[in-house]
Amino acid sequence: MSGRKPFFRPQLAFSSGAPGAGTDGPPPRAAAGGLINEESRRFREVMLPHLDGAYNLARYLARDAVAAEDIVQEAFLRAFRAFPSWRGGEARAWLFAIVRNCFLTWAGAERSSGRVMVAAASLGERDTLALANAADPDQATPEEALARSREAQVLREVIETLPEPFRETLVLREMEELSYKEIAVITSAPIGTVMSRLARARQMLCDILLPDPAASGLASRGGARS
């Protein structure tokens, strides 16, 4: 599943003291001497490249495009506040762990309020068509692009039906291409659990997308050999 395109890049609106009023403006200047805030600049350089991945993860976890934007916004604010204590290492895994925590906070609030968590409407046909065209703009005919967009929509909807532990593991491994160790750190689960969740998620996809008994049997035999 590698090579996927992000849903879109949300515009972050950082609060005062965070690295700017958006992702494109210049970093704020420190009060003393008008010097560039070095910590803010470093945060932008290290963390903003992972914005697309953070939104992609939030979107699949929450199954709600608007909620995903709120989750990512909160995650980046938390990350910025905690950034001085970050000791280096894999920035993406550190950020994704914060995104996951923000999602859990949001999900808890949803349950407490009695609201039902449902999947948001899928992307509009124009957006999914543009997404498909971006993969191969020179060779795809309109018919091929539309077929690809529908396939992507179906796959997205199927992934969103998976239970949360399997869904997040699948997205982190297959879409964000994180290692088992990184996923284990993010989800606070043993590597063996990560591997079993991933295998189960793949089997779920196979059962849904390839309901033919022969295909499912082949997948099961393949899993038994491994």
N, C-alpha and C positions, 0 to 999 in steps of 0.2 A: 504493500500500500504506500510505498515511499513515492515521493514526487508529488504529493498532494499540494493543492494550493490553499491558502488560508481563506476563511470566509470573507473577511475584510479586515482592514486595520482600523480599530476604533480610535477615536480622538480622545486622548486623556486630558482631563481638565484638572490639573493639580491645584491643591489649595495653597495658601500662602506658606512659604517655607519649603515647598516642594520644588522640583526642578523645572519650573516654568509654567506658563498658562496653557501649554499644549506641547505637541511633540516636535514642532518645527521652529518655535521661537527661540531666541537666544537665551542662555541660562541667566538666572538672576545675578545681580552684582552684590557683593558683600557691602554692608553699610560702611565699614572702615575703608577709606581710600578708594572706593569704587572698584575694587579688585574682583575678578571673576571668582565666584564661589567654586573652589576646586572640588569639593565633595559632590556638589550638584553636577558639575561637568562630568566627573568620573561615573556617577550613577547613570547618567544618560548614555555614556559610551558603553558601559558594561551591560546594562539591563534593557534598554530600549530595543536592541536588536532582537530580543526574545518576545516582543509584544505580540506578534502574530501567533506564535506558539502558545502563549499564555491565553489569548482569546480562544484559540482553537480548543484548548483543554477545557476552559470554562464553558464554552458553547456546548460541548458534548456532555459535560457533567450536568449542567443545569437544564439542558434541552430547551433553552429559552434565550433568544438572541438578545433581548433587552436586559434580562437578568445577567447574562454573561458580560455585558459591558459594565454593569455596576460592580460585578465581582472583580473584574480586571482592574477597574478604577481603584477599588478598595485595596486590592492586592499590591498595586504599585505604590499607593500611599503608605501601606504598611512596610513594604520593602524599602522605601526611601527613608522612613524613620529608623528602620533597623540597619540600614546600610553601614553606618559607622562601626557597628559591631560585627559585620560580616568579615570573616577571616580568609576570604578567598576560596578557591576551589571551583567547582562547577556552578557557574552563575545560573544557568538555566534550571538545573535541578533545584537549587535553592529557591528560585523564584516560583517554580511550579509547586513546590511544597506550600508556599504562601498562598498561591491561587487555590490550591485544594482546601486549605484551612478556611479561606474566605467563602468557598462554596459550601463547606460544612456549616459555617455560621449562617449563611443565607438559607440553606435547606432547613436548619433548625428553626429559624424564624418563620419560614413558610409553614412548617408543621404546627408551630405554636399558635399561629394565627388562624389555623383551620383551613387555610387555602389549599386547594388541590394542585399538586405539581403536575402539569401536563406539558407535553411537547409543544413548542411554539410552531406556528405555521412555517413550512419550509421556505427557502429563498424563492423569490419570484422567478418566473421563467427567464426574464431578461438577465437576472444576476447569474442564474445557473448556466445560461447559455454563454455569458461572458466568461464564466469560470472554465467551461469546457474549451472555449476558443483559446484561452490563454495557454492551454497545454500544448497546442499545436496550431498556431494561427495560420501557417502557410499551407498546410496540407488538408485540413478538415473542410469538408463541404458543409453547408448549413444543415443538411440532413444528418450528417455524421456528428456534428457539434451538438445538435438537439438530442440525438440518441445518447451521446455521452453524458449530456447534462441530466437526462432522465435516469441513466444508470447511476450517476453520482448521487442524485436525490434519493433513489431507492436505497443505496448503500448507507447513506447518511441516516435515513429513517430507520433502517434495520439496526444500525449500531446504537441508535438512541433507545431502542427497545430493550437492550441488554441490561441486566441488573448492574447497579452502580460499580461494584468492585471489578467486574469483568470489563465493563465499558471503559473505565478509566485506565485499566492495565492495557487494554487493546490500543487505546489512543496514544498512550505514552510510548508504547513499544513500536507499533506499526506506523504511526503518523509522525510522532515526534522523534522516533528512533533513539530513545534513551536506552541505556544498558539495563540489564536486570538489577545490577547493584544500585543504580540511580533510582529506578522505580521502587526498589525496596526501601530506600531512604525516604522518598517522597511519601509513600503510602504506609510507612512504619510496619511493613510486613516482611517476613523472612523471604529470602530469594526463592526458596522452594515453593512458597505460597504464590509468589509472583509468577513463577513458571507454570504452576498448575492453573492459575486463573487465566493466564494467556492461552494455554491449551484449551481450556473450557470455552473461552470466548471464541476462539477460532472454530471450535466444533459447533457452537451455537450458530455462528454465521453460516457454516456449511449446511447445517440442518435447515436453516431458513431459506438460504439462497439456492441450495441444491437439494431439494426435497426428494429427489429420485432415490429410492432405496439402494440401488446399486452404487450410486455416488456416495451416499452416506456410509454404506458398508465399506467402501474402499477407504474412506477417510478414517474410519474406526480401525481398520486393519493397519493402516499406516501409523496411527497413533500408538497401536499396540507394539509395533516393531521398535518405535523410538523409546 
